[in-house]
Amino acid sequence: MFKRKSVDAQVGDKFVKANDNKNTVWVVEKIFEHVDGILHARLYNRAHPKTMITVSASTLSDPDFFCRAPAENED
């Protein structure tokens, strides 16, 4: 079986869930290989940093589940 060893995201990248109201921004905190050999990303909710989710890298790159958050000015 082939494993995907790359991900189109880096620590600090921001995403929103595709089915969300686009107000909740998730920020990539860590990218790691899980014990099953599949790449995963841990994300935290920007508004509530203690709220975290972990998803496979393939889910993060699937537009049915996530899309990149629009760019913002961060002064």
PyMOL Python script that loads the backbone (N, CA, C, O; Angstrom):
from pymol import cmd

cmd.read_pdbstr("""\
ATOM      1  N   MET A   1       0.841  -1.176   0.000  1.00  0.00           N
ATOM      2  CA  MET A   1       0.000   0.000   0.000  1.00  0.00           C
ATOM      3  C   MET A   1       0.890   1.244   0.000  1.00  0.00           C
ATOM      4  O   MET A   1       1.939   1.256   0.644  1.00  0.00           O
ATOM      5  N   PHE A   2       0.484   2.269  -0.705  1.00  0.00           N
ATOM      6  CA  PHE A   2       1.254   3.503  -0.788  1.00  0.00           C
ATOM      7  C   PHE A   2       0.747   4.499   0.236  1.00  0.00           C
ATOM      8  O   PHE A   2      -0.455   4.636   0.464  1.00  0.00           O
ATOM      9  N   LYS A   3       1.701   5.189   0.847  1.00  0.00           N
ATOM     10  CA  LYS A   3       1.346   6.223   1.815  1.00  0.00           C
ATOM     11  C   LYS A   3       1.738   7.573   1.264  1.00  0.00           C
ATOM     12  O   LYS A   3       2.798   7.725   0.656  1.00  0.00           O
ATOM     13  N   ARG A   4       0.888   8.541   1.476  1.00  0.00           N
ATOM     14  CA  ARG A   4       1.199   9.899   1.052  1.00  0.00           C
ATOM     15  C   ARG A   4       2.089  10.525   2.114  1.00  0.00           C
ATOM     16  O   ARG A   4       1.706  10.589   3.282  1.00  0.00           O
ATOM     17  N   LYS A   5       3.270  10.985   1.724  1.00  0.00           N
ATOM     18  CA  LYS A   5       4.233  11.509   2.682  1.00  0.00           C
ATOM     19  C   LYS A   5       4.355  13.024   2.634  1.00  0.00           C
ATOM     20  O   LYS A   5       5.290  13.583   3.207  1.00  0.00           O
ATOM     21  N   SER A   6       3.443  13.687   1.971  1.00  0.00           N
ATOM     22  CA  SER A   6       3.505  15.142   1.931  1.00  0.00           C
ATOM     23  C   SER A   6       2.122  15.708   2.199  1.00  0.00           C
ATOM     24  O   SER A   6       1.104  15.030   2.053  1.00  0.00           O
ATOM     25  N   VAL A   7       2.122  16.967   2.593  1.00  0.00           N
ATOM     26  CA  VAL A   7       0.863  17.633   2.877  1.00  0.00           C
ATOM     27  C   VAL A   7       0.979  19.066   2.373  1.00  0.00           C
ATOM     28  O   VAL A   7       2.041  19.683   2.457  1.00  0.00           O
ATOM     29  N   ASP A   8      -0.112  19.580   1.854  1.00  0.00           N
ATOM     30  CA  ASP A   8      -0.113  20.941   1.321  1.00  0.00           C
ATOM     31  C   ASP A   8      -0.510  21.937   2.411  1.00  0.00           C
ATOM     32  O   ASP A   8      -1.374  22.791   2.208  1.00  0.00           O
ATOM     33  N   ALA A   9       0.135  21.810   3.566  1.00  0.00           N
ATOM     34  CA  ALA A   9      -0.126  22.725   4.677  1.00  0.00           C
ATOM     35  C   ALA A   9       1.132  22.785   5.536  1.00  0.00           C
ATOM     36  O   ALA A   9       1.933  21.851   5.579  1.00  0.00           O
ATOM     37  N   GLN A  10       1.269  23.899   6.203  1.00  0.00           N
ATOM     38  CA  GLN A  10       2.394  24.090   7.105  1.00  0.00           C
ATOM     39  C   GLN A  10       1.868  24.628   8.422  1.00  0.00           C
ATOM     40  O   GLN A  10       0.746  25.128   8.503  1.00  0.00           O
ATOM     41  N   VAL A  11       2.692  24.519   9.446  1.00  0.00           N
ATOM     42  CA  VAL A  11       2.324  25.077  10.739  1.00  0.00           C
ATOM     43  C   VAL A  11       2.019  26.563  10.557  1.00  0.00           C
ATOM     44  O   VAL A  11       2.786  27.293   9.930  1.00  0.00           O
ATOM     45  N   GLY A  12       0.895  26.996  11.112  1.00  0.00           N
ATOM     46  CA  GLY A  12       0.478  28.388  10.996  1.00  0.00           C
ATOM     47  C   GLY A  12      -0.548  28.637   9.905  1.00  0.00           C
ATOM     48  O   GLY A  12      -1.194  29.686   9.903  1.00  0.00           O
ATOM     49  N   ASP A  13      -0.718  27.700   8.972  1.00  0.00           N
ATOM     50  CA  ASP A  13      -1.731  27.864   7.931  1.00  0.00           C
ATOM     51  C   ASP A  13      -3.117  27.844   8.557  1.00  0.00           C
ATOM     52  O   ASP A  13      -3.348  27.163   9.556  1.00  0.00           O
ATOM     53  N   LYS A  14      -4.043  28.602   7.958  1.00  0.00           N
ATOM     54  CA  LYS A  14      -5.394  28.745   8.500  1.00  0.00           C
ATOM     55  C   LYS A  14      -6.413  28.128   7.545  1.00  0.00           C
ATOM     56  O   LYS A  14      -6.332  28.293   6.328  1.00  0.00           O
ATOM     57  N   PHE A  15      -7.373  27.415   8.132  1.00  0.00           N
ATOM     58  CA  PHE A  15      -8.414  26.745   7.371  1.00  0.00           C
ATOM     59  C   PHE A  15      -9.772  26.997   8.011  1.00  0.00           C
ATOM     60  O   PHE A  15      -9.863  27.340   9.190  1.00  0.00           O
ATOM     61  N   VAL A  16     -10.817  26.824   7.224  1.00  0.00           N
ATOM     62  CA  VAL A  16     -12.187  26.816   7.725  1.00  0.00           C
ATOM     63  C   VAL A  16     -12.824  25.522   7.234  1.00  0.00           C
ATOM     64  O   VAL A  16     -12.466  24.998   6.179  1.00  0.00           O
ATOM     65  N   LYS A  17     -13.775  25.015   8.018  1.00  0.00           N
ATOM     66  CA  LYS A  17     -14.501  23.820   7.592  1.00  0.00           C
ATOM     67  C   LYS A  17     -15.423  24.200   6.448  1.00  0.00           C
ATOM     68  O   LYS A  17     -16.033  25.269   6.467  1.00  0.00           O
ATOM     69  N   ALA A  18     -15.525  23.344   5.469  1.00  0.00           N
ATOM     70  CA  ALA A  18     -16.327  23.629   4.274  1.00  0.00           C
ATOM     71  C   ALA A  18     -17.799  23.818   4.610  1.00  0.00           C
ATOM     72  O   ALA A  18     -18.476  24.622   3.969  1.00  0.00           O
ATOM     73  N   ASN A  19     -18.303  23.098   5.596  1.00  0.00           N
ATOM     74  CA  ASN A  19     -19.732  23.178   5.931  1.00  0.00           C
ATOM     75  C   ASN A  19     -20.000  24.152   7.073  1.00  0.00           C
ATOM     76  O   ASN A  19     -21.122  24.221   7.575  1.00  0.00           O
ATOM     77  N   ASP A  20     -18.990  24.900   7.486  1.00  0.00           N
ATOM     78  CA  ASP A  20     -19.117  25.836   8.599  1.00  0.00           C
ATOM     79  C   ASP A  20     -19.583  27.193   8.078  1.00  0.00           C
ATOM     80  O   ASP A  20     -19.656  27.413   6.869  1.00  0.00           O
ATOM     81  N   ASN A  21     -19.891  28.078   8.984  1.00  0.00           N
ATOM     82  CA  ASN A  21     -20.324  29.414   8.600  1.00  0.00           C
ATOM     83  C   ASN A  21     -19.147  30.321   8.250  1.00  0.00           C
ATOM     84  O   ASN A  21     -19.328  31.525   8.066  1.00  0.00           O
ATOM     85  N   LYS A  22     -17.975  29.770   8.159  1.00  0.00           N
ATOM     86  CA  LYS A  22     -16.736  30.467   7.784  1.00  0.00           C
ATOM     87  C   LYS A  22     -16.237  31.431   8.866  1.00  0.00           C
ATOM     88  O   LYS A  22     -15.291  32.183   8.633  1.00  0.00           O
ATOM     89  N   ASN A  23     -16.867  31.414  10.049  1.00  0.00           N
ATOM     90  CA  ASN A  23     -16.411  32.272  11.131  1.00  0.00           C
ATOM     91  C   ASN A  23     -15.379  31.584  12.013  1.00  0.00           C
ATOM     92  O   ASN A  23     -14.596  32.258  12.683  1.00  0.00           O
ATOM     93  N   THR A  24     -15.363  30.266  12.026  1.00  0.00           N
ATOM     94  CA  THR A  24     -14.414  29.536  12.850  1.00  0.00           C
ATOM     95  C   THR A  24     -13.170  29.247  12.030  1.00  0.00           C
ATOM     96  O   THR A  24     -13.216  28.518  11.039  1.00  0.00           O
ATOM     97  N   VAL A  25     -12.067  29.824  12.454  1.00  0.00           N
ATOM     98  CA  VAL A  25     -10.788  29.626  11.762  1.00  0.00           C
ATOM     99  C   VAL A  25      -9.961  28.632  12.561  1.00  0.00           C
ATOM    100  O   VAL A  25      -9.780  28.781  13.770  1.00  0.00           O
ATOM    101  N   TRP A  26      -9.465  27.622  11.870  1.00  0.00           N
ATOM    102  CA  TRP A  26      -8.617  26.598  12.473  1.00  0.00           C
ATOM    103  C   TRP A  26      -7.188  26.816  12.000  1.00  0.00           C
ATOM    104  O   TRP A  26      -6.946  27.001  10.808  1.00  0.00           O
ATOM    105  N   VAL A  27      -6.244  26.794  12.930  1.00  0.00           N
ATOM    106  CA  VAL A  27      -4.835  27.064  12.621  1.00  0.00           C
ATOM    107  C   VAL A  27      -4.034  25.785  12.838  1.00  0.00           C
ATOM    108  O   VAL A  27      -4.182  25.119  13.863  1.00  0.00           O
ATOM    109  N   VAL A  28      -3.182  25.444  11.864  1.00  0.00           N
ATOM    110  CA  VAL A  28      -2.349  24.245  11.980  1.00  0.00           C
ATOM    111  C   VAL A  28      -1.294  24.474  13.058  1.00  0.00           C
ATOM    112  O   VAL A  28      -0.481  25.394  12.970  1.00  0.00           O
ATOM    113  N   GLU A  29      -1.325  23.618  14.075  1.00  0.00           N
ATOM    114  CA  GLU A  29      -0.352  23.695  15.161  1.00  0.00           C
ATOM    115  C   GLU A  29       0.807  22.736  14.929  1.00  0.00           C
ATOM    116  O   GLU A  29       1.957  23.044  15.241  1.00  0.00           O
ATOM    117  N   LYS A  30       0.486  21.560  14.372  1.00  0.00           N
ATOM    118  CA  LYS A  30       1.507  20.520  14.233  1.00  0.00           C
ATOM    119  C   LYS A  30       1.104  19.578  13.107  1.00  0.00           C
ATOM    120  O   LYS A  30      -0.078  19.293  12.918  1.00  0.00           O
ATOM    121  N   ILE A  31       2.091  19.099  12.365  1.00  0.00           N
ATOM    122  CA  ILE A  31       1.876  18.056  11.355  1.00  0.00           C
ATOM    123  C   ILE A  31       2.748  16.883  11.770  1.00  0.00           C
ATOM    124  O   ILE A  31       3.938  17.049  12.037  1.00  0.00           O
ATOM    125  N   PHE A  32       2.156  15.703  11.822  1.00  0.00           N
ATOM    126  CA  PHE A  32       2.902  14.548  12.316  1.00  0.00           C
ATOM    127  C   PHE A  32       2.409  13.266  11.663  1.00  0.00           C
ATOM    128  O   PHE A  32       1.305  13.207  11.122  1.00  0.00           O
ATOM    129  N   GLU A  33       3.254  12.241  11.727  1.00  0.00           N
ATOM    130  CA  GLU A  33       2.879  10.927  11.221  1.00  0.00           C
ATOM    131  C   GLU A  33       2.329  10.125  12.387  1.00  0.00           C
ATOM    132  O   GLU A  33       3.027   9.893  13.375  1.00  0.00           O
ATOM    133  N   HIS A  34       1.095   9.708  12.272  1.00  0.00           N
ATOM    134  CA  HIS A  34       0.424   8.938  13.319  1.00  0.00           C
ATOM    135  C   HIS A  34       1.011   7.525  13.355  1.00  0.00           C
ATOM    136  O   HIS A  34       1.721   7.128  12.431  1.00  0.00           O
ATOM    137  N   VAL A  35       0.724   6.774  14.399  1.00  0.00           N
ATOM    138  CA  VAL A  35       1.253   5.410  14.521  1.00  0.00           C
ATOM    139  C   VAL A  35       0.846   4.514  13.360  1.00  0.00           C
ATOM    140  O   VAL A  35       1.512   3.515  13.088  1.00  0.00           O
ATOM    141  N   ASP A  36      -0.233   4.857  12.673  1.00  0.00           N
ATOM    142  CA  ASP A  36      -0.675   4.062  11.524  1.00  0.00           C
ATOM    143  C   ASP A  36       0.067   4.437  10.244  1.00  0.00           C
ATOM    144  O   ASP A  36      -0.200   3.870   9.184  1.00  0.00           O
ATOM    145  N   GLY A  37       1.012   5.405  10.337  1.00  0.00           N
ATOM    146  CA  GLY A  37       1.805   5.803   9.178  1.00  0.00           C
ATOM    147  C   GLY A  37       1.156   6.874   8.318  1.00  0.00           C
ATOM    148  O   GLY A  37       1.704   7.254   7.284  1.00  0.00           O
ATOM    149  N   ILE A  38       0.008   7.360   8.729  1.00  0.00           N
ATOM    150  CA  ILE A  38      -0.704   8.370   7.950  1.00  0.00           C
ATOM    151  C   ILE A  38      -0.423   9.744   8.532  1.00  0.00           C
ATOM    152  O   ILE A  38      -0.430   9.927   9.750  1.00  0.00           O
ATOM    153  N   LEU A  39      -0.172  10.717   7.649  1.00  0.00           N
ATOM    154  CA  LEU A  39       0.069  12.079   8.111  1.00  0.00           C
ATOM    155  C   LEU A  39      -1.211  12.701   8.643  1.00  0.00           C
ATOM    156  O   LEU A  39      -2.283  12.558   8.054  1.00  0.00           O
ATOM    157  N   HIS A  40      -1.080  13.387   9.755  1.00  0.00           N
ATOM    158  CA  HIS A  40      -2.191  14.086  10.391  1.00  0.00           C
ATOM    159  C   HIS A  40      -1.781  15.516  10.704  1.00  0.00           C
ATOM    160  O   HIS A  40      -0.595  15.840  10.756  1.00  0.00           O
ATOM    161  N   ALA A  41      -2.769  16.355  10.908  1.00  0.00           N
ATOM    162  CA  ALA A  41      -2.523  17.735  11.328  1.00  0.00           C
ATOM    163  C   ALA A  41      -3.356  18.010  12.562  1.00  0.00           C
ATOM    164  O   ALA A  41      -4.535  17.663  12.621  1.00  0.00           O
ATOM    165  N   ARG A  42      -2.733  18.636  13.545  1.00  0.00           N
ATOM    166  CA  ARG A  42      -3.482  19.088  14.721  1.00  0.00           C
ATOM    167  C   ARG A  42      -3.731  20.576  14.547  1.00  0.00           C
ATOM    168  O   ARG A  42      -2.807  21.349  14.292  1.00  0.00           O
ATOM    169  N   LEU A  43      -4.986  20.966  14.686  1.00  0.00           N
ATOM    170  CA  LEU A  43      -5.381  22.363  14.508  1.00  0.00           C
ATOM    171  C   LEU A  43      -6.045  22.873  15.773  1.00  0.00           C
ATOM    172  O   LEU A  43      -6.673  22.116  16.513  1.00  0.00           O
ATOM    173  N   TYR A  44      -5.896  24.165  16.008  1.00  0.00           N
ATOM    174  CA  TYR A  44      -6.599  24.776  17.131  1.00  0.00           C
ATOM    175  C   TYR A  44      -7.517  25.871  16.610  1.00  0.00           C
ATOM    176  O   TYR A  44      -7.265  26.477  15.568  1.00  0.00           O
ATOM    177  N   ASN A  45      -8.576  26.106  17.352  1.00  0.00           N
ATOM    178  CA  ASN A  45      -9.548  27.145  17.024  1.00  0.00           C
ATOM    179  C   ASN A  45      -8.909  28.484  17.378  1.00  0.00           C
ATOM    180  O   ASN A  45      -8.520  28.697  18.526  1.00  0.00           O
ATOM    181  N   ARG A  46      -8.798  29.377  16.417  1.00  0.00           N
ATOM    182  CA  ARG A  46      -8.116  30.652  16.648  1.00  0.00           C
ATOM    183  C   ARG A  46      -8.795  31.469  17.746  1.00  0.00           C
ATOM    184  O   ARG A  46      -8.111  32.132  18.525  1.00  0.00           O
ATOM    185  N   ALA A  47     -10.110  31.435  17.823  1.00  0.00           N
ATOM    186  CA  ALA A  47     -10.837  32.202  18.834  1.00  0.00           C
ATOM    187  C   ALA A  47     -10.774  31.538  20.211  1.00  0.00           C
ATOM    188  O   ALA A  47     -10.877  32.216  21.234  1.00  0.00           O
ATOM    189  N   HIS A  48     -10.607  30.223  20.237  1.00  0.00           N
ATOM    190  CA  HIS A  48     -10.570  29.453  21.485  1.00  0.00           C
ATOM    191  C   HIS A  48      -9.418  28.455  21.385  1.00  0.00           C
ATOM    192  O   HIS A  48      -9.654  27.276  21.120  1.00  0.00           O
ATOM    193  N   PRO A  49      -8.176  28.901  21.592  1.00  0.00           N
ATOM    194  CA  PRO A  49      -6.997  28.065  21.344  1.00  0.00           C
ATOM    195  C   PRO A  49      -6.939  26.731  22.089  1.00  0.00           C
ATOM    196  O   PRO A  49      -6.199  25.836  21.680  1.00  0.00           O
ATOM    197  N   LYS A  50      -7.694  26.581  23.157  1.00  0.00           N
ATOM    198  CA  LYS A  50      -7.682  25.295  23.866  1.00  0.00           C
ATOM    199  C   LYS A  50      -8.569  24.257  23.171  1.00  0.00           C
ATOM    200  O   LYS A  50      -8.533  23.075  23.516  1.00  0.00           O
ATOM    201  N   THR A  51      -9.359  24.697  22.201  1.00  0.00           N
ATOM    202  CA  THR A  51     -10.198  23.787  21.424  1.00  0.00           C
ATOM    203  C   THR A  51      -9.387  23.305  20.226  1.00  0.00           C
ATOM    204  O   THR A  51      -8.984  24.100  19.376  1.00  0.00           O
ATOM    205  N   MET A  52      -9.151  21.989  20.169  1.00  0.00           N
ATOM    206  CA  MET A  52      -8.303  21.424  19.114  1.00  0.00           C
ATOM    207  C   MET A  52      -9.000  20.268  18.417  1.00  0.00           C
ATOM    208  O   MET A  52      -9.877  19.609  18.975  1.00  0.00           O
ATOM    209  N   ILE A  53      -8.580  20.046  17.175  1.00  0.00           N
ATOM    210  CA  ILE A  53      -9.026  18.883  16.409  1.00  0.00           C
ATOM    211  C   ILE A  53      -7.801  18.283  15.725  1.00  0.00           C
ATOM    212  O   ILE A  53      -6.814  18.974  15.471  1.00  0.00           O
ATOM    213  N   THR A  54      -7.880  17.005  15.437  1.00  0.00           N
ATOM    214  CA  THR A  54      -6.839  16.328  14.674  1.00  0.00           C
ATOM    215  C   THR A  54      -7.512  15.666  13.484  1.00  0.00           C
ATOM    216  O   THR A  54      -8.500  14.948  13.634  1.00  0.00           O
ATOM    217  N   VAL A  55      -6.964  15.917  12.295  1.00  0.00           N
ATOM    218  CA  VAL A  55      -7.516  15.336  11.072  1.00  0.00           C
ATOM    219  C   VAL A  55      -6.371  14.784  10.237  1.00  0.00           C
ATOM    220  O   VAL A  55      -5.226  15.215  10.370  1.00  0.00           O
ATOM    221  N   SER A  56      -6.690  13.833   9.383  1.00  0.00           N
ATOM    222  CA  SER A  56      -5.665  13.333   8.468  1.00  0.00           C
ATOM    223  C   SER A  56      -5.331  14.427   7.457  1.00  0.00           C
ATOM    224  O   SER A  56      -6.166  15.276   7.144  1.00  0.00           O
ATOM    225  N   ALA A  57      -4.119  14.392   6.963  1.00  0.00           N
ATOM    226  CA  ALA A  57      -3.698  15.393   5.984  1.00  0.00           C
ATOM    227  C   ALA A  57      -4.564  15.336   4.734  1.00  0.00           C
ATOM    228  O   ALA A  57      -4.830  16.366   4.113  1.00  0.00           O
ATOM    229  N   SER A  58      -5.002  14.144   4.364  1.00  0.00           N
ATOM    230  CA  SER A  58      -5.854  14.042   3.168  1.00  0.00           C
ATOM    231  C   SER A  58      -7.203  14.718   3.402  1.00  0.00           C
ATOM    232  O   SER A  58      -7.763  15.301   2.474  1.00  0.00           O
ATOM    233  N   THR A  59      -7.731  14.653   4.611  1.00  0.00           N
ATOM    234  CA  THR A  59      -8.980  15.350   4.927  1.00  0.00           C
ATOM    235  C   THR A  59      -8.782  16.849   4.880  1.00  0.00           C
ATOM    236  O   THR A  59      -9.639  17.580   4.383  1.00  0.00           O
ATOM    237  N   LEU A  60      -7.652  17.310   5.399  1.00  0.00           N
ATOM    238  CA  LEU A  60      -7.364  18.736   5.411  1.00  0.00           C
ATOM    239  C   LEU A  60      -7.242  19.289   3.998  1.00  0.00           C
ATOM    240  O   LEU A  60      -7.578  20.448   3.753  1.00  0.00           O
ATOM    241  N   SER A  61      -6.766  18.471   3.073  1.00  0.00           N
ATOM    242  CA  SER A  61      -6.597  18.950   1.702  1.00  0.00           C
ATOM    243  C   SER A  61      -7.810  18.674   0.814  1.00  0.00           C
ATOM    244  O   SER A  61      -7.785  18.980  -0.378  1.00  0.00           O
ATOM    245  N   ASP A  62      -8.870  18.100   1.384  1.00  0.00           N
ATOM    246  CA  ASP A  62     -10.077  17.794   0.617  1.00  0.00           C
ATOM    247  C   ASP A  62     -11.061  18.967   0.718  1.00  0.00           C
ATOM    248  O   ASP A  62     -11.522  19.283   1.815  1.00  0.00           O
ATOM    249  N   PRO A  63     -11.392  19.616  -0.405  1.00  0.00           N
ATOM    250  CA  PRO A  63     -12.283  20.779  -0.368  1.00  0.00           C
ATOM    251  C   PRO A  63     -13.705  20.456   0.096  1.00  0.00           C
ATOM    252  O   PRO A  63     -14.470  21.371   0.403  1.00  0.00           O
ATOM    253  N   ASP A  64     -14.071  19.181   0.154  1.00  0.00           N
ATOM    254  CA  ASP A  64     -15.371  18.819   0.709  1.00  0.00           C
ATOM    255  C   ASP A  64     -15.392  18.990   2.227  1.00  0.00           C
ATOM    256  O   ASP A  64     -16.462  19.074   2.831  1.00  0.00           O
ATOM    257  N   PHE A  65     -14.203  19.042   2.845  1.00  0.00           N
ATOM    258  CA  PHE A  65     -14.111  19.143   4.302  1.00  0.00           C
ATOM    259  C   PHE A  65     -13.511  20.467   4.782  1.00  0.00           C
ATOM    260  O   PHE A  65     -14.007  21.060   5.740  1.00  0.00           O
ATOM    261  N   PHE A  66     -12.445  20.930   4.120  1.00  0.00           N
ATOM    262  CA  PHE A  66     -11.755  22.145   4.552  1.00  0.00           C
ATOM    263  C   PHE A  66     -11.357  22.991   3.349  1.00  0.00           C
ATOM    264  O   PHE A  66     -11.144  22.475   2.252  1.00  0.00           O
ATOM    265  N   CYS A  67     -11.259  24.296   3.573  1.00  0.00           N
ATOM    266  CA  CYS A  67     -10.670  25.187   2.582  1.00  0.00           C
ATOM    267  C   CYS A  67      -9.840  26.220   3.334  1.00  0.00           C
ATOM    268  O   CYS A  67     -10.052  26.466   4.521  1.00  0.00           O
ATOM    269  N   ARG A  68      -8.907  26.807   2.632  1.00  0.00           N
ATOM    270  CA  ARG A  68      -8.035  27.800   3.275  1.00  0.00           C
ATOM    271  C   ARG A  68      -8.843  29.026   3.668  1.00  0.00           C
ATOM    272  O   ARG A  68      -9.740  29.462   2.947  1.00  0.00           O
ATOM    273  N   ALA A  69      -8.504  29.566   4.820  1.00  0.00           N
ATOM    274  CA  ALA A  69      -9.175  30.773   5.286  1.00  0.00           C
ATOM    275  C   ALA A  69      -8.719  31.947   4.430  1.00  0.00           C
ATOM    276  O   ALA A  69      -7.564  31.990   4.004  1.00  0.00           O
ATOM    277  N   PRO A  70      -9.603  32.888   4.175  1.00  0.00           N
ATOM    278  CA  PRO A  70      -9.198  34.073   3.408  1.00  0.00           C
ATOM    279  C   PRO A  70      -8.075  34.822   4.120  1.00  0.00           C
ATOM    280  O   PRO A  70      -8.034  34.874   5.349  1.00  0.00           O
ATOM    281  N   ALA A  71      -7.183  35.389   3.352  1.00  0.00           N
ATOM    282  CA  ALA A  71      -6.063  36.163   3.920  1.00  0.00           C
ATOM    283  C   ALA A  71      -6.592  37.361   4.684  1.00  0.00           C
ATOM    284  O   ALA A  71      -7.587  37.975   4.299  1.00  0.00           O
ATOM    285  N   GLU A  72      -5.915  37.681   5.763  1.00  0.00           N
ATOM    286  CA  GLU A  72      -6.307  38.825   6.583  1.00  0.00           C
ATOM    287  C   GLU A  72      -5.095  39.684   6.845  1.00  0.00           C
ATOM    288  O   GLU A  72      -3.956  39.239   6.702  1.00  0.00           O
ATOM    289  N   ASN A  73      -5.347  40.907   7.226  1.00  0.00           N
ATOM    290  CA  ASN A  73      -4.264  41.777   7.682  1.00  0.00           C
ATOM    291  C   ASN A  73      -4.064  41.515   9.162  1.00  0.00           C
ATOM    292  O   ASN A  73      -4.986  41.685   9.960  1.00  0.00           O
ATOM    293  N   GLU A  74      -2.863  41.102   9.526  1.00  0.00           N
ATOM    294  CA  GLU A  74      -2.562  40.839  10.922  1.00  0.00           C
ATOM    295  C   GLU A  74      -1.538  41.842  11.374  1.00  0.00           C
ATOM    296  O   GLU A  74      -0.335  41.599  11.284  1.00  0.00           O
ATOM    297  N   ASP A  75      -2.011  42.973  11.863  1.00  0.00           N
ATOM    298  CA  ASP A  75      -1.113  44.046  12.275  1.00  0.00           C
ATOM    299  C   ASP A  75      -0.424  43.749  13.575  1.00  0.00           C
ATOM    300  O   ASP A  75       0.367  44.562  14.054  1.00  0.00           O
TER     301      ASP A  75
END
""", "prot")
cmd.dss("prot")
cmd.show_as("cartoon", "prot")
cmd.util.cbc("prot")
cmd.orient("prot")
